[in-house]
Amino acid sequence: MLDAIWQSAVVYWICHFTYIDTDCDMWTFGVVMCAQLLFVNTFHLALLLQYWTWPMLLSMILSVASFFVCALLYNGFVTAEWTWTNVKDTPVSIAQSAMID
């Protein structure tokens, strides 16, 4: 439990200090932080593995790939009309712009 809190705190503060003097909005910050958490947790799992097998390697690669595919698809097609809460600042093309920056 403490290890998870430590990892999430490190990821948050790295992301925070990276975007401290920029005009980063909450959507970009969240996408970048989720991607960092995914990489950190996958790397942590890789360190804890005793035996590397093809199914484990394939599942780790597919989990990272599926995150980016889902983020790109969702952020590419969501519009203000699709949200239930009528959010003023919808997450349109956030994943694309976060990967370009």
Summary of the structure (lengths in Angstrom):
residues: 101
radius of gyration: 15.9
end to end distance: 32.9
largest distance: 48.3
contacts: 223
relative contact order: 0.12
helix: 73%
strand: 0%
